[in-house]
Amino acid sequence: MLHNILAQAESEPTLIQVEIVFVVLLLIITAVALLVRKVRIPYTVALVVVGLILAILPTEGILAPSALSLNDAMASELILALLVPPLIFEAALRLNLKTLRKESLPIFLLAVPGVLIAALLVGNVVSFALGIPIAIAIAFGALISATDPVAVISFFRTLGVDKRLSILIEGESLINDGVAVVLFSMALAAAGTAAVQPTVAEGLVEFVRVAGGGLLVGVATGFLAAQIISRLDDRLVETTLTLTLAIGSFVVAERLHVSGILAVLSAGLVIGSLDLQKLSPTTRITLYNFWDLLAFLANSAVFLLLGLEINIARLAENLPVVVLAVVAILLSRAVVVYSMTWISSRVSDPIPMRYRHVMFWGGLRGAVSLALALSLTVPGTEQLRTMTFGVVLFTLLVQGLTIEPLIKRLGLAKISRSAEQQRQLAQLMMLRASRRELDTLQEDGLLAQPTWQAITDMTEEHMQSVLHNHPELERTVLVEARQDLLRAKRNALAEALHLSVISEEVYREQLGQLDRQLLIWERFGEYADRPWHTGSVAETRGE
């Protein structure tokens, strides 16, 4: 049947072909997501493997590799301009800013001087081994120094790894992406300057201008958006505004010839610094759900595209230089991680050696490295692209599949509670959140004292008796309050997952129960409790 649909699509207009390819790719993404629930491997790794399989299958027509993949320039623009900004923004939006500020020194050392050191080390090794210009080699060192911790962070949440380690790896990755892009662009510019080569001082000034300019653009646009959001109470408008900010800050920065990625990062941090708990529960749910979905789709597209772009035959032909690149990357990563964390530990809170081991081995490469490699148009850089694909594939398949055993071996996996204990903790966090939400409603004058007192005394077991014994309560107010409490519980459950208090399995189980309750109250409103009473609503009110 699928063959017939695809065959028919070939005779349809181009737009129909694109739509059918899009639908098929979404089905592939969905199938992989369901598969990894049964097979314990990172979702991103599974997508790359599926992409590799699709690329080598002798498929003809609309599912041929040529139909699914893009030309290099288009793929690079798609990743950097369209897919990476939402990923950066979503991660920045969820970062714990207090913890991030506390860990600012090690993150800065790893992401700024660390990237510069890694690029120089790798660049010199590659330049010496392959005999290519040093500026081109440093550009390669820069692009391959951008880390992508998506697969690693997913394991952290599953295993309950300490939040500090997660912040260190995620914070470094967010900043080093922007630094790597800036350094890559500067190295290519130096390679293309035949008459005048910039001095080290001029290079540093340009680096500060591009990176600092991007940060300033992000702060300015983020502050403007934050002022608007703080004055609104419309979940759809507020969520749309965050999407506009994520893409718009990138576009504005690029137009001003400064770092678009750093602009998105700082804009996301500004919005994340808002007290999102002051937003209505409905707005928070909408905002988080939207960015969860967008990040999921963007990540899926990037790693599936990565698998489609990698040419296994070409990798085999260039195996010696790929091995050279892998060794250079591992050595430079080791130098950067252990030296920068040693310096940081002498000045601020010491970073345990076990953390350093995970930070070293968890330095996977992904979207940014792929996009920058595809943008290489300088003659003689085809081999560097192949080396990039080889390094990315090695980090995902080898490091990505062995990071979980490493975490367990180092004793960093903390979730050892039973599923029942996790459920009780989740229930406790949700009940506390619902009580805080109820107090907020009462303080804001949205609940009368009798109503507030009645709902405060309410529990899941007492719901029926309370509704029966308090017919004087205004039904619509009660229903709205009940919905707000359920949304507050939902936010608390998401926070429990984010803090690694509960596992993904318990999260999905509890979320399903909450969503079913919320759906009933949102759809049926004042009639949601009717099965608990023998009389009608009018009878209950005494009408």
N, C-alpha and C positions, 0 to 999 in steps of 0.2 A: 504493500500500500504506500509506504513512504517513497519507494522507488517511483511509483506512478505520479505522486504529488510533485516530486523533484523534477521528473521528466517533463511534466506539464509546465512547471515554473520556467523552464528554459525557453519556452515559446512565448512567455508572458513579457510584458514590458519590464524594463530594468528595475523600476521601483518595486514591482512585485517580487522580483528575484531577491532584491535586498531584504524585503520583509520576510520572505520565507527562510533565507539564510539566518536572519536574526532570530526567528522563532526556533529554528533547529538548534542554534547555538544556546538559546535559553533552555531548551530541553536537555541539551548535553550538560549544561551547568547544573540544572536541577538533579539530573541523574547522578552526577558525580557527588553532589552534596548529600544525596541519600545514601550513596555507596559508602562514603567515608564514615557514616554512623556505624556501619557494620565492620569496616576494616579500619584499624587504628593507625591511620597515616594522616599527615597534614593535608587539609583540603587543597591548599595551593600546590603542593607536590603532586597530588592526584590530577589536578587540572593540567599541569605541565606534561605529565605522562600521557594523558588523553590527547593533548595537542600533538605530541610527538607521534602517537599512533595515527592520528588523522593525517599528519603530514607525509607519512610513508605509505599509507594505504593507496592502492591503485584505483582510487575513486575517480569517476568521471562526472562531468556535469556540474551541477550547482554546489556539490560538496567536495569538489576537487580542491586541493590545497591552493591552487591559484585563485579560486573563487573565494576562499575563506581568508586568505592573507592579503595584505596590502603592500604597496611598494614601500621601500624603506623610509623615504622621506615622509610619506603620509602616516605610516605606522608610528614614527617618532613624534610627529606633531600630535597625533591622536593620544598617545600615552602622556606626553608632557603637558599638553595644553588642556586636555579634556578629562583624562582618567586620574592623573596624579593629584591635581588640586583638591578634588573631593576627598581623596584618601588622606591627604595631609590635614585638611580642615577637620575631618571627623575625628582623627586621632588627637589633634590639638584641643578640640572641643571637650573631650573626655578626660584630658590630663588633669591630675590633681595638682593644682598650681602651688599649694603650700609645700607639698613634697618636691615638686619640680624646683622651686626656689631653694629648698634645702640642699638639693643635689646639683645646683647650678654649676659649681666648680668642676666636678668630674665630668659632667655632660659637656661643658664648654671645652675642657681640655681634650676630650675624646673627639668632639665634633669639629673643632676648628684647627688647632695645631696638630691634632691627630690625623686629620684628613691631609693636611699639607705634608706631614712627615711620610704618611703612607704613599701619597702620590709621588713624592720624590724618590723614595726607596724603590717602588715598583718601576717608575719611569727609568731610573738609571739601570736597573737590571735588564729591562726589556730593550732599552737603547743599546746596551753593550752586547746583548745576546743576538739581537736581530739586525744591528747596524742601522737603525732608523734614527732620524733627528730627535734630539732630546726633548724638544717642545712637544712633538707628536707623542712621544713615549709618556711624557708627564700628563698629557691629555688622557691617555689610556689609564694611567695610574689614578687620575682624578675620577673618571667615570666608574671605575671598578671599586672605588673606595666608598661609594654610597651603599649603606646597608639597608636591608628590608626585613624587619623582624616579624612579619605577619604570622608565619608558621610557628615561630618560637613563642610569641605572646599567646597564641591559642593553647599551646601546651602549658604555659604558666597558669592560665585560668583553670585548666582541667586539673592540674596537679596541686594547685594552691601554693605556688611559689611566692616567696615574700614580695610584697608590693614594691619595696625599694629596688630590688633587682629589675623588676618590670619597668619602673620609671627610668632607671639608668639606661637600659637598652632602648626603650621606646623614645626617650628624650634625645639620646644620641642620634638615633636614626632620623628623627624629624629635622634636626638641625644640620646633620652632615649631608643630607640630600641637597639642601640649598647651597651649602659650601662647595660640594662637589661640582654642582652645575656651574657656579661662578668660576671656580678654578679651571674647569674644563674649557669654558668659553675663552678665558684669558690665555690659556695655553695654545688653543687653536689660533687665536688672534696673533700671538707671538710667532707661531709657525708660519703664518701667512705674511708677516712683515719682512720684506726682503731688504729694504734700505736701512731702517732704523729699528733696532731691537730695544725694547723697554728695559730700563734698569730695575734692580730689585726694589728700590725705593718707589719708583713709579708703579711697579706692579702691586706693591702693598697698598699704595694710595688708591689705585683702581679697584682693588679687592674690597677695601673699606667702603668706597663709594657705592659699588654695586650691591654688596651685602647690606650695608647700613641703609641705603636708599630703599631696598626692598622691605626691610623691617619697619622703616618709617611709614611707607605707604600702607602696609598692613595695619599698623597701629592707628593711623588716621582713618582709614576706611572702617576698621573694626569699631573704633570709638563712635563714629557717626552712626553706624548700624545699631550699636548698643544703646545709644540715646533714643533711637526710634523704637526699638524693641521694648525698652523699659516703660514706654508710654502707651503700649498697645496691649490689647487683650483679645487677640484673634489668632488662633493657632495656625491657620492656613497662611495668613499674611506674614506672621513671624517666621514660620518655617521657610516660606518662599524668600524672605529677605536674607536668611542665612545662606541659602543657595546662591542668591545674587551676589552676596559678599564673597563667597568662596571663589566663584568664577571671576567676578568683577575686580577683586583685588589683584588677581593674577594678570588680568588684561591691562589694568592701569599701570602696574609695575613694569610689565614688558614694554608698554608704549613709552615709558620713561627711561627705558634701557637700564633697569635695575632688576634685581632678582625677584621673579614672580613667585617662586616656590617659598622663599622666605617671607614674602608679603602675605601669602595664604596662611603660613604658619603663625605669624604674629596676629593676623586678623582672627584666626581661630582661637588663639590664646586669650585675646581681648574678650571675645564673646563668652568663652569658657570661664572667664573671671567674674562674669555676672553671677549674682546669686540666683541660679536657676530654680532654687527651691521657692523663690518668690513668685515664679510664674505659676499659672494655674496647672493642676495636675493634667488636664486634657492637653494643654500646650506642651508640657514636658513629654508626655507620651508620644504625641505627634512628632515632635522634634527628634526624639531619640529613635523612634521607629523609622522615620524618613532617612536619617543618616545611617542607620544600620543597614537598611536596604540598599542605599546608594553605594556605601562602602563595599558591601557584599558583591554587587554587580560590577563595580569598577575593578575590584581585586580579581574577580573571576575572569573578566575580559582581559586583564593584563597577563595573567598567568596562562590562560588558554592561548593567547596571542604569542606568548613566549614559546610555548611548545610548537606552535605552527611555524614560527620563524627559524627555529633551530634546524640546521641541516646535518643530520647524523653522518652522512657520507663525507661531508666536508670536514667535520670534526675528526673523523678517523684519519683522513689524509694529513691533518695538521696536529696529530696527537702529541708529538714532541713539544711543540711550542705551547700547546694547551696545558700540558703537564708543567712546563716552565712557568706559565702564568699562575697556575694553581699554587705551586710552591712559593712563588714570590708573594702572592696575596696572603697566604697563611703566615709566612714569616713577617711580613709587614704588619699584619693584624696583631700578631703576638707582641711585636715590639711596641706598637701603639698602646694596646690594652694594658700590658703589664707595666710599662713605663709611666703612662698617664695616671693610672690608678695608684701607682706608688707615690707619685708626686702629690696627688689629691689626698691620699691617706695621711701624708705628713702635715697637711694644713687643716683639713676638715675631718669629719667622721671617717674612720678607717673602713675600707671596703674589704670584706673577707676574701681570702684567696679562692674559696669555692665560687664566689660571685664572679671573680675575674676569669676563672676557667670557662664558665658558662658564657660570659660576655665575649671571650675569644672565639669559642666554637659556635656561638650563636650569631656570628656576623654574616648572615646570609645576604646574597645579592639578588636584586629583582628588577622592579619596574624602571627605576631611574637609570640603572646601568644599561638595561636593554634599550631604552629610548635614546640615550646619548650615543650608544654604539651604532644604532641605526642612522643617526644623523651625521656620522662621519662620512664626508664626501671628499676628503683630501686624497689624492692619488696614492696608492700603495698601502691603504689602511684596511683592505679587505681581510688581511690576516689578523688584524687587531679585532675586527668584529667577531671572527671565528673564535679567537681567544676569549672574548667577552662571553660569548654564548657558552663556551666550555666551562668557564669559571662559574657562571650563574647556574648551569646544570649541575656542576659538582657540589656547590654549596646547598642547593635545594635537595638533591637526591642523596648525597652522602651526609652532609652535616644536618640537614633537615630531618632525616630519618634516624639519626643517632643522638639527637639532642635530648630526647626524652629519657633514654637509658642513662645518659650522662647526668641529668638532673637527679634521677633516682639514686644513682651510685654516689653522688655527692651529698645525699641526704637532704635535698632542698624541697622535696615534695611534702607538703604539709597537710593536704587533705587526707586525713586518715579516719575521719568520722564516718559512721554508717549513714546509709541513705536516710534512715529514720531520724537520726540526730540532725542531719542537714535540713530535713523538713521542719523540725521543731525550731531550729535557728531561723529559718526563713520565715516561719509563722511569727516568731517573736519580733523580728525586724519589721515585718509588715504591720503587725498590731501597733508597734511603737509609732510607725510612720502615720498610720491612720489616726492615732490619737493626736499627733502633732497637727495634722491637717484639720481635724475637728476643732482643736483649740484656735487655729488660725481663722476658721470660718466664724467662730463665735466672737473673737476679738475684733474682726472686721465688721461685725454687726449683721452678718448674713444669716445667723441662726439666733433665734430667741432663746432666752435662758432655759425655759422648760424643754424646748426641743433639744438644746445642747446637752442638758442633763440627762434626758431620756436616751439619746444616742450614745452618750458617754458610757452609760451603764450597759449598753448593748453588747452582746457577743454573738457569735454565729449561732450558738445553741439557744440564746434567749430572743432571737429576732422575732419569732412568731408571737411569743407572749407579750413582748413590748408593744408590737403593733396593735395587738388586740386590747391591751390595757390602756393605751393612750390614744383613743379615737379623736381627741381634740387636736392632735397635732395636724398641722397643715400638710396634706398628703404630698403636694408637689415639692415643698421644701424638704421633706423627709427623703423623697426619692433623689433629689439633687444632691443632698448630703451623702446619701448612700453611694451614689456614683463617684463623688469626690473621694470618699474613703477607699473605694476599690482602686481608683487610679493612684492614690497615694501608696497603697500596698504594692501595686505593680511597679512603681518607681523604686520602692524599697527592695523589691525582689531583684530588679536589674542591678541595683547597687550591690546587693549581696553577691551576685555573680561577678561583678566588676572587681570586688575586693577579694575574690577567690574564697569566699566563705562557703559557697555551695558549688556543686558541679553543674555542668551543662545539662545532664540528665534530670537532676532534681529541679533545675530552673525551668526546663521545658514542661515538666509535669505540673509544677505549681502555677506556671504562667497559663497553661491550658485551663486550669480550674478557675483562675481569676477572670480570664477572658470570657469564659462561659457565663459567669455571674454578671460581668459588666455588660455583656451583650443582652442578657435578659432585662436588666434594669434600664438600658438605653433604649431598647426597642419597645418595651411594654410599659415603661414608666410606672404610673400609679397602679397598674394592674399586675405588676410583677409579683406582688405578695398575695394575690387573690387565692391561690391554692391553699394558703395557710388559714383562710377564713371560710366560714360557712355562708356568710352574708355577702352582699355586694358592697361596693365602695360607698354607695349612698347610704346603705344600711349602717355601715361602720361609722359613717360621719353623723348618723342620727337623722338623715334627711328623709 
